[in-house]
Amino acid sequence: MSTEKLALTTNSAARKPASAGGASTALAADLTRALGPRKVLSNLSERLNYRYDAIQFGATPLAVVLPESTEDVVAAVRAARAAGVPIVGRGAASGLSGGAAPLEPGLVISFTRMTRLSIHPERREATAQAGVVTLAVTEAARPHGLIYPPDPASFRTSTIGGNLAENAGGPMCFKYGVSGDYVRALEFVDEGGEVHRLTRDVFDLAGLLIGSEGTLGLITEATLRLIPPPRFTRTLMAHFPEVGACAEAVSRAIAAGAVPSKLEFMDRACTNAVEDYLHLGLPRDAEAVLLVDTDGEDLDTVQDELRLVEEACVASGGTVRRAATDEEGALLWRARRSVSPALGRIRPQRMNEDIVVPRSALPDVVREIRALGDASPFPVVQFGHIGDGNLHPNILFDPRREDAHAVHDLAHRIALVAIRHGGVLSGEHGIGSMKRDFMRDAVDPETLAALRGVKRALDPSGALNPGKILPAEGVDG
Amino acid sequence: MSTEKLALTTNSAARKPASAGGASTALAADLTRALGPRKVLSNLSERLNYRYDAIQFGATPLAVVLPESTEDVVAAVRAARAAGVPIVGRGAASGLSGGAAPLEPGLVISFTRMTRLSIHPERREATAQAGVVTLAVTEAARPHGLIYPPDPASFRTSTIGGNLAENAGGPMCFKYGVSGDYVRALEFVDEGGEVHRLTRDVFDLAGLLIGSEGTLGLITEATLRLIPPPRFTRTLMAHFPEVGACAEAVSRAIAAGAVPSKLEFMDRACTNAVEDYLHLGLPRDAEAVLLVDTDGEDLDTVQDELRLVEEACVASGGTVRRAATDEEGALLWRARRSVSPALGRIRPQRMNEDIVVPRSALPDVVREIRALGDASPFPVVQFGHIGDGNLHPNILFDPRREDAHAVHDLAHRIALVAIRHGGVLSGEHGIGSMKRDFMRDAVDPETLAALRGVKRALDPSGALNPGKILPAEGVDG
């Protein structure tokens, strides 16, 4: 656990040390009475581990509950509400927007013991408790000839509950849709400790819970749709002398009828970071590298689609390398999967944005963000899911030496580039605490008021994950 | 327009004659001042046409506005709010749950003049105002090699706004998803006359609006996802000596890996009604008729999938007829498409339910509903989208001779069969006014309270389509 992680928040409570032992002891005692000692963590040394997610450092919780059932969650919520403390749900804490990092001392409910999973091949469904690891769903479904497509980068550790709370995406999502598209039914516990079981029905409350980052309710179980895996996959890498040509190639391929299952982009700085790390022979001079998979039931169709992409890349001035074997395809994808460790060698910390812009605006957006990076003291790299226009500009910095406010300011200016080009703040990581201040730029005041109204309706006490998504009130008028 | 249509509602206002001229004249004058005379209907003879949808008869509106732009909708909403009267949105009024039929005299906003439509092939998107006819989207997209898949039965007349308000489905939805799955962005006008433009982002307010039947806001425009049409389609019809065998065949085919694009079921009464009408040579003795399409990019795969369905049908005791040509396929589908006119010959009116049950429960559900029909004075026929377990039990009756309360009571008992078997009330038609009383059986009181909270947050005055979806308060505790 890195104590250098940085709280990018305006909420001063988050930077306070864990509150005095009194409140913590009383809450832990209540919880232990309700749940037994095995499910409650009350020692400071244990609680300290539940302060952070993969990008943000928060407040030390007063107590941590490790529920094993929905009933345990109900008991924990009721105890926290009786004590008047906030409640933050937590999966694997691999999120990239601070969604699982508490901003105030309170109760953290960590779902990692709720791992019941069943596969129903005849209905092509899985029923998974919130703590089931994402990859485990596909592992259990595969013997039945089925998979669960959503593939966020952390899918080997992330949980279904966390994925749904953030409505996580991944490379497969261009063709197959995001986590929420696979939810047939949802169980959640509300702020009052009531259990709700919802299908995707009129007044799609389940859909509202998905992506609400634990601010409207705590997701305890989901019924997930499964699909048969594609029988064939083919891969190519292309590189381009400039970003516009890469974006043009993608638009051209899609217009020609290709629906690649993955369409990933890396800018020059990103490619060089990976090349420094792995020495794969990547084109260091290319302004844009594109990685593409096509997949499907029929090999001819899959190859035809890859050919459409190849022709579009060449027509746009790109240089194409087609993987001859599955092994070569896996090698090409290793470059993309190694972005995170490669960046970690440059600076210990990064601010990872998640903007989505119209694909036609991508060349301008990439150029403007690079200019912002060049004018700043921080390295800025860009990569992402170009098929959706989902870009991850990353600001690399060292919190021991560099100014957190300057990082936050640069992140804000990057967000404004996206908004100016008709984009949005989050494609798959959520808003969390990290980008909530930028919501005022992204959402008009009337819609913000409507979102606040919905929040008040479902969480009247405001106990659920306070300080996330919605900016502080009274400032945006 | 049929004046025999029946108001199946507990709201007495709906049965009152149009309210006295005074309120109507004042509202029409305000609206005419704001919008000009061409966009306002104030004569009683004109207003009478806006009382009903395809299944329900409501209250005569005080005034009708035919907006041509979002600004017109804003002006109309503000005038209605100033006058303190309710506001009901209306597309083609082809809905089957009373969603567009006003229950109290007020303002009806009819979107049929908001027909601006543009296709963006490079983004595979259409931007459609609320009044665009569903089929028009595919007609405009097809020259670009794209289609808009949602195909509710009325798609030749229904509008995008109405489809989204009800989150309409259709036969294609088993493979391709319902209307809401194709929405990338949404514009709506709220109860206060504010315009909101939403993408499918965190706090998926757009998703909440979809399927909320005009009770949370008025959808004015949507950005819709388009897909390339399947290159090949193949069709078969199978019939079975009992319903269980048909449901089993469907489960077997899906488990074997087939993903048919359409999977339609008709029970014996339904088949005989169609046969009486069209004399197509349908199997009158079969307890269940199944109609199946498979489609895709690759003819071999499409034929393989149809073969999997055929084998599953035979293994379950069915008799299969495979269409040799596209013309024969079209002929087979004519049977399913003629259900509505065929039923109209038996009784002038029908109560059309829209339950969804687990497919494994389908044989019991069909049997129990048939028993309820047999014990009642009304013919009951059943058909629907069996792939999703979406069944449409229809109670046929003559409102001039038969007791509306007995129809409502039978409809309620049919809804309870679905709920008892783990089903829900609406797959694609919405709840409207017709099934709102049954919501108390379908949704627990805590979730009903949450839905009411959301309604109050987005429509504090309660002006938007009052009396729909949510049952009257104070009864369910």
Contacts between the chains, C-beta under 8 A, distances in Angstrom:
chain1	res1	chain2	res2	distance
A	121	B	255	5.7
A	122	B	251	4.9
A	122	B	254	7.2
A	122	B	255	5.1
A	122	B	359	7.9
A	122	B	360	7.2
A	123	B	358	7.1
A	123	B	359	6.9
A	123	B	360	7.7
A	124	B	254	6.6
A	145	B	257	6.4
A	167	B	202	7.3
A	167	B	204	7.8
A	180	B	204	7.6
A	181	B	181	7.2
A	190	B	446	7.1
A	190	B	450	6.8
A	192	B	446	7.8
A	194	B	446	4.1
A	195	B	446	7.9
A	196	B	444	7.1
A	196	B	446	6.3
A	196	B	447	4.7
A	196	B	450	6.9
A	197	B	444	7.8
A	198	B	447	6.9
A	199	B	356	7.9
A	199	B	424	5.3
A	201	B	211	7.6
A	201	B	424	5.4
A	201	B	425	7.7
A	201	B	426	6.7
A	202	B	167	7.3
A	202	B	211	5.0
A	202	B	212	7.0
A	202	B	213	7.0
A	202	B	426	5.8
A	202	B	430	6.0
A	202	B	431	5.1
A	202	B	469	5.8
A	203	B	208	7.1
A	203	B	211	6.9
A	203	B	212	5.8
A	203	B	451	5.1
A	203	B	454	7.0
A	203	B	469	6.4
A	204	B	167	7.8
A	204	B	180	7.6
A	204	B	204	8.0
A	204	B	207	5.3
A	204	B	208	6.0
A	204	B	210	6.9
A	204	B	211	5.8
A	205	B	208	7.8
A	205	B	447	7.1
A	205	B	450	6.5
A	205	B	451	6.6
A	205	B	454	7.2
A	207	B	204	5.3
A	207	B	207	4.0
A	207	B	208	6.8
A	208	B	203	7.1
A	208	B	204	6.0
A	208	B	205	7.8
A	208	B	207	6.8
A	208	B	208	5.2
A	208	B	454	7.7
A	210	B	204	6.8
A	211	B	201	7.6
A	211	B	202	5.0
A	211	B	203	6.9
A	211	B	204	5.8
A	212	B	202	7.0
A	212	B	203	5.8
A	213	B	202	7.0
A	228	B	257	5.6
A	228	B	259	7.6
A	251	B	122	4.9
A	254	B	122	7.1
A	254	B	124	6.6
A	255	B	121	5.7
A	255	B	122	5.1
A	257	B	145	6.4
A	257	B	228	5.6
A	259	B	228	7.6
A	296	B	297	7.3
A	297	B	296	7.3
A	297	B	298	6.7
A	297	B	301	4.8
A	298	B	297	6.7
A	298	B	298	3.7
A	298	B	300	6.9
A	298	B	301	5.2
A	300	B	298	6.9
A	301	B	297	4.8
A	301	B	298	5.2
A	356	B	199	7.9
A	358	B	123	7.1
A	359	B	122	7.8
A	359	B	123	6.9
A	360	B	122	7.2
A	360	B	123	7.7
A	424	B	199	5.3
A	424	B	201	5.4
A	425	B	201	7.8
A	426	B	201	6.6
A	426	B	202	5.9
A	430	B	202	6.0
A	431	B	202	5.1
A	444	B	196	7.1
A	444	B	197	7.9
A	446	B	190	7.1
A	446	B	192	7.7
A	446	B	194	4.1
A	446	B	195	7.9
A	446	B	196	6.3
A	447	B	196	4.7
A	447	B	198	6.9
A	447	B	205	7.1
A	450	B	190	6.7
A	450	B	196	6.9
A	450	B	205	6.5
A	450	B	457	7.1
A	450	B	458	5.9
A	451	B	203	5.1
A	451	B	205	6.6
A	453	B	456	8.0
A	453	B	457	3.2
A	453	B	458	6.4
A	453	B	460	8.0
A	454	B	203	6.9
A	454	B	205	7.2
A	454	B	208	7.7
A	454	B	454	5.8
A	454	B	457	5.1
A	454	B	458	7.1
A	456	B	453	7.9
A	456	B	457	6.5
A	457	B	450	7.1
A	457	B	453	3.2
A	457	B	454	5.1
A	457	B	456	6.5
A	457	B	457	4.3
A	458	B	450	5.9
A	458	B	453	6.4
A	458	B	454	7.1
A	469	B	202	5.8
A	469	B	203	6.5
